[in-house]
Amino acid sequence: MAQDKKIGYGIVGCGRIFPTHVQALKQNQDNSELVAVYDINKTATERAQAKFGVEVKNSLEELLSDSRVDIVTICTPHHTHKDVILKAIEAGKYCLSEKPICLDKQEGQEVLQSPYYKDNVFVCYQNRFNPVVQFLMRIIKEGVLGKVNLCSVALRWWREDDYFGDDWHGSRAKVGGMGFNQGAHILDIMRQVGGNVLNVRRVMKSARPNSDVDDIFLANMDFESRCLGNIEMTTLAPYKDWEVSLLVAGEKGTVKIGGLSVNRVEFLDVKSEELMQKYHQYSEDIETGYGNSHPRVIKALSNFVATGEKHPSLADAREGVLTTEFIEKVYKS
């Protein structure tokens, strides 16, 4: 594909996360553009057209047949992701799916084993692009922390009862659980740190009368690496989002990344004096909270489609399925 051509995006789903993707595309106008959108809910598309002036398609097939669309961005309910992906790649499009790519291993294998899958499906795990997350992965890869002994996750957020309401957010069959929704990003990072899971001990509770999705989730786990894992997640921390954090304790040091969405280093103590000096650049909040790294994902994906150069933080379908399998193990313990 010619590098001077803008990569065209078609967005399927005009709900809660839709404006974030529109803004991310606007921030990448040098190489990306929004061509059109589609949603089965006509009210949603009318609202999107009125607010953003977007072109609206009357069906998914109409959007997929538009030659201007190179990448289909999927912002639909979780339980629909797999089917939309399969239709899009059969039509010859690239895909960027909001997390999760699927809700179980079987769905993931349907994508990976499709004859139309050719490294053309990616998952929007935008927090992988957060500078502090890349900082964490680098010091683990370089052995600065030594052997990792403990990986502990905390997600303390708040959601009003109305968030679950009558739509898909309140249905565990459609959303998959808190771990597939609010927790997916931090659990994706945890999987990369801990590796394969041997066993899990968990406690979960759904406290809302209008939802069967878990509101409190606690778990301990053993990884094959002999690292121990701990998970605490809740959407019952009144009355706002407080933190998403990951603590990694190794033989040579300890680091905790946190903030509203793993966007700052909370503390770091390692034997490396050089690294301790570098730490100070991460001591203040870095503006990569919820949604703020979506532009980085768009930039990386558009560049990949145009040049074939793949950013190491860009999560492809195989990575997405591995994270789904990880979350699935945590829930089915």
C-alpha distance (Angstrom), angle and dihedral (degrees) to the residues before:
residue distance angle dihedral
M1 . . .
A2 3.79 . .
Q3 3.79 111.8 .
D4 3.80 93.1 -139.0
K5 3.83 92.1 59.0
K6 3.77 117.1 95.8
I7 3.79 113.6 -121.7
G8 3.81 109.5 -118.1
Y9 3.80 120.7 -136.9
G10 3.79 129.3 -161.8
I11 3.79 115.2 -165.9
V12 3.80 121.0 -149.4
G13 3.80 111.1 -160.3
C14 3.81 125.9 32.7
G15 3.79 100.2 -155.6
R16 3.80 136.2 110.7
I17 3.82 98.9 -37.6
F18 3.82 96.2 37.5
P19 3.86 97.2 92.2
T20 3.81 90.3 53.2
H21 3.80 90.8 58.9
V22 3.80 92.0 45.7
Q23 3.80 90.7 53.4
A24 3.82 91.4 45.3
L25 3.80 89.8 55.3
K26 3.80 91.2 47.9
Q27 3.81 88.6 55.3
N28 3.82 89.1 54.3
Q29 3.80 99.1 47.5
D30 3.79 90.8 134.0
N31 3.81 91.9 71.3
S32 3.82 107.6 5.7
E33 3.79 138.8 55.1
L34 3.78 138.3 179.9
V35 3.80 108.9 -120.4
A36 3.80 103.6 177.3
V37 3.80 146.1 -31.1
Y38 3.79 137.7 -137.9
D39 3.80 135.1 -166.5
I40 3.79 130.6 166.8
N41 3.81 86.0 -133.8
K42 3.82 105.4 78.7
T43 3.79 91.2 -165.7
A44 3.79 89.0 59.8
T45 3.81 93.3 50.9
E46 3.81 91.9 46.2
R47 3.79 89.0 52.3
A48 3.81 91.1 48.0
Q49 3.79 91.9 48.7
A50 3.79 92.5 49.1
K51 3.80 94.1 48.3
F52 3.81 101.9 37.6
G53 3.81 104.5 19.5
V54 3.79 91.9 -125.1
E55 3.78 126.9 164.6
V56 3.80 111.2 -108.0
K57 3.79 125.5 -147.2
N58 3.81 121.9 -151.1
S59 3.80 95.7 -139.4
L60 3.77 142.2 11.5
E61 3.79 88.9 -111.8
E62 3.79 90.6 56.0
L63 3.80 91.0 52.8
L64 3.80 92.8 46.6
S65 3.80 91.9 50.5
D66 3.82 92.7 55.5
S67 3.81 107.0 107.3
R68 3.80 90.8 -154.9
V69 3.82 90.5 67.0
D70 3.80 111.5 89.0
I71 3.81 98.3 162.5
V72 3.80 128.7 34.8
T73 3.80 112.6 -150.7
I74 3.81 111.9 -154.8
C75 3.81 115.6 -148.7
T76 3.80 97.6 158.0
P77 3.84 128.7 119.3
H78 3.80 113.7 -62.6
H79 3.79 96.9 -109.6
T80 3.84 91.0 58.8
H81 3.82 98.8 51.8
K82 3.78 97.8 91.8
D83 3.81 95.7 51.4
V84 3.82 93.6 47.8
I85 3.81 91.0 47.8
L86 3.80 92.1 52.7
K87 3.81 92.3 49.7
A88 3.79 92.4 46.8
I89 3.80 97.2 50.5
E90 3.80 90.8 44.6
A91 3.81 85.8 57.4
G92 3.81 88.6 54.6
K93 3.80 97.3 -105.1
Y94 3.77 132.5 134.1
C95 3.81 115.3 -121.6
L96 3.78 135.0 -141.3
S97 3.80 108.5 -172.9
E98 3.76 123.9 -167.3
K99 3.79 110.0 -123.8
P100 2.93 130.2 -46.5
I101 3.79 105.4 41.4
C102 3.81 88.0 -157.6
L103 3.80 140.8 -14.6
D104 3.80 100.4 -118.9
K105 3.79 143.6 15.9
Q106 3.82 93.5 -100.4
E107 3.80 92.1 58.3
G108 3.79 89.7 47.1
Q109 3.78 92.3 53.5
E110 3.81 90.1 51.9
V111 3.80 88.2 60.0
L112 3.80 96.9 42.4
Q113 3.81 93.2 46.0
S114 3.80 95.5 46.3
P115 3.82 111.8 119.2
Y116 3.81 86.7 -132.2
Y117 3.81 95.1 56.8
K118 3.81 109.2 104.7
D119 3.81 107.1 152.6
N120 3.80 86.9 -65.7
V121 3.83 101.0 120.9
F122 3.80 124.9 81.3
V123 3.80 136.4 174.8
C124 3.79 125.8 -134.6
Y125 3.79 100.0 -121.5
Q126 3.77 90.4 151.2
N127 3.80 95.8 168.9
R128 3.80 87.9 72.0
F129 3.81 84.4 73.4
N130 3.82 94.1 53.7
P131 3.82 107.0 116.3
V132 3.80 93.1 -129.0
V133 3.82 92.0 51.4
Q134 3.79 90.1 51.6
F135 3.81 87.8 47.0
L136 3.83 90.0 53.4
M137 3.80 93.4 48.2
R138 3.79 91.1 48.7
I139 3.80 96.1 53.1
I140 3.82 90.8 45.9
K141 3.81 91.7 49.5
E142 3.79 91.5 47.5
G143 3.82 91.0 51.2
V144 3.80 94.5 -118.9
L145 3.82 91.7 139.6
G146 3.79 94.0 40.0
K147 3.79 119.2 -146.0
V148 3.81 109.1 -1.1
N149 3.81 111.2 -123.4
L150 3.80 101.7 172.2
C151 3.80 135.3 25.2
S152 3.80 114.1 -176.9
V153 3.81 126.7 -176.6
A154 3.81 127.7 -164.1
L155 3.81 125.7 -176.8
R156 3.81 113.9 178.2
W157 3.78 109.7 174.6
W158 3.78 139.0 142.3
R159 3.78 131.6 -129.3
E160 3.80 124.8 -179.5
D161 3.80 117.1 -126.8
D162 3.82 87.5 -113.1
Y163 3.81 89.3 65.0
F164 3.79 88.9 70.0
G165 3.80 95.5 37.7
D166 3.79 116.6 131.5
D167 3.80 98.9 -38.7
W168 3.79 131.5 87.9
H169 3.82 96.1 -78.9
G170 3.81 89.7 77.4
S171 3.80 95.8 51.2
R172 3.78 118.0 85.4
A173 3.81 90.3 -161.9
K174 3.81 89.1 60.2
V175 3.80 102.7 33.9
G176 3.81 98.4 34.5
G177 3.80 95.0 -137.3
M178 3.79 137.3 -64.7
G179 3.80 89.9 -66.0
F180 3.81 91.2 61.2
N181 3.80 92.4 44.3
Q182 3.82 119.4 33.2
G183 3.81 93.8 6.3
A184 3.81 100.6 46.5
H185 3.80 97.0 94.4
I186 3.80 98.0 49.0
L187 3.82 91.8 41.8
D188 3.81 88.5 52.1
I189 3.80 88.0 56.7
M190 3.81 91.9 44.2
R191 3.81 90.5 54.1
Q192 3.79 90.8 53.6
V193 3.81 90.6 51.7
G194 3.81 99.5 41.7
G195 3.80 103.6 31.4
N196 3.80 123.7 -159.8
V197 3.80 119.4 10.7
L198 3.80 122.0 -130.2
N199 3.80 100.5 -174.4
V200 3.79 141.7 -15.1
R201 3.81 135.5 -151.4
R202 3.79 112.3 -162.0
V203 3.79 146.0 173.0
M204 3.80 122.5 -164.0
K205 3.79 136.9 174.8
S206 3.79 137.9 -171.7
A207 3.80 109.2 -153.2
R208 3.81 103.2 172.8
P209 3.80 122.3 93.3
N210 3.82 93.3 -144.6
S211 3.82 98.0 50.4
D212 3.79 141.2 50.6
V213 3.82 92.0 -160.8
D214 3.81 114.7 114.2
D215 3.83 115.6 -101.6
I216 3.81 95.5 -176.2
F217 3.79 124.0 38.3
L218 3.81 125.6 176.2
A219 3.79 125.9 175.3
N220 3.78 144.4 162.0
M221 3.78 122.0 -160.9
D222 3.78 145.3 -178.6
F223 3.80 118.8 -134.9
E224 3.80 124.8 -153.1
S225 3.80 86.3 -117.0
R226 3.84 87.3 64.7
C227 3.78 89.0 -112.8
L228 3.80 115.1 136.8
G229 3.80 120.2 -133.2
N230 3.77 133.6 -155.0
I231 3.81 128.9 -169.1
E232 3.80 128.9 -170.2
M233 3.80 116.9 172.9
T234 3.78 131.8 165.3
T235 3.81 141.0 159.1
L236 3.81 90.3 -164.3
A237 3.81 99.2 83.1
P238 3.85 101.6 118.6
Y239 2.94 129.1 -102.1
K240 3.76 113.6 -12.6
D241 3.80 142.3 7.8
W242 3.81 107.8 -71.6
E243 3.78 108.7 176.3
V244 3.77 151.3 -27.8
S245 3.77 111.0 -157.1
L246 3.78 143.6 168.2
L247 3.79 124.0 -159.7
V248 3.79 119.5 -163.9
A249 3.81 119.0 -170.6
G250 3.79 117.2 -171.1
E251 3.79 137.8 171.0
K252 3.81 92.2 -93.8
G253 3.81 103.3 32.5
T254 3.78 152.5 -15.6
V255 3.80 131.3 -119.9
K256 3.78 133.1 179.5
I257 3.79 123.2 -167.1
G258 3.79 117.9 -168.1
G259 3.78 146.2 130.2
L260 3.79 123.3 128.1
S261 3.79 91.1 -42.6
V262 3.83 111.1 5.0
N263 3.79 90.1 -74.3
R264 3.80 101.6 136.8
V265 3.79 142.1 35.5
E266 3.80 109.1 -108.6
F267 3.79 94.7 -170.5
L268 3.78 141.8 -22.4
D269 3.78 132.1 -168.9
V270 3.79 120.4 173.9
K271 3.79 137.9 148.9
S272 3.81 91.8 -113.7
E273 3.81 108.3 98.4
E274 3.82 90.2 -169.4
L275 3.80 91.6 56.5
M276 3.79 92.3 46.0
Q277 3.80 88.2 56.9
K278 3.81 90.6 50.8
Y279 3.81 90.5 49.3
H280 3.78 93.8 77.7
Q281 3.81 92.5 73.0
Y282 3.83 87.4 65.0
S283 3.80 97.0 44.6
E284 3.81 93.3 96.4
D285 3.80 127.9 61.0
I286 3.78 113.6 -81.7
E287 3.80 113.0 -150.9
T288 3.77 98.2 -114.9
G289 3.78 101.3 111.7
Y290 3.78 126.0 135.2
G291 3.79 110.2 -22.1
N292 3.79 96.7 -5.5
S293 3.79 95.3 108.8
H294 3.81 94.8 51.9
P295 3.84 90.0 94.4
R296 3.81 88.6 57.1
V297 3.81 89.9 54.2
I298 3.82 91.9 49.7
K299 3.79 92.3 47.8
A300 3.81 91.9 49.9
L301 3.80 94.8 45.5
S302 3.80 95.1 46.3
N303 3.79 89.5 49.2
F304 3.82 90.5 50.2
V305 3.81 92.7 51.2
A306 3.82 91.1 46.7
T307 3.82 99.5 42.8
G308 3.81 109.5 11.9
E309 3.83 90.4 -120.4
K310 3.80 108.9 135.0
H311 3.80 121.7 -151.8
P312 3.84 110.8 -133.3
S313 3.82 91.6 -129.5
L314 3.81 94.0 54.1
A315 3.82 107.0 108.6
D316 3.79 111.7 -139.0
A317 3.81 126.1 -162.5
R318 3.80 93.9 -88.7
E319 3.80 91.0 54.4
G320 3.79 90.0 45.8
V321 3.80 92.1 52.4
L322 3.82 91.1 48.5
T323 3.80 89.8 55.2
T324 3.81 91.0 47.5
E325 3.81 89.5 51.6
F326 3.81 89.3 49.3
I327 3.81 93.1 52.0
E328 3.80 90.6 42.8
K329 3.84 90.0 55.6
V330 3.78 90.5 49.4
Y331 3.79 91.5 53.3
K332 3.80 97.9 41.1
S333 3.78 96.3 49.7
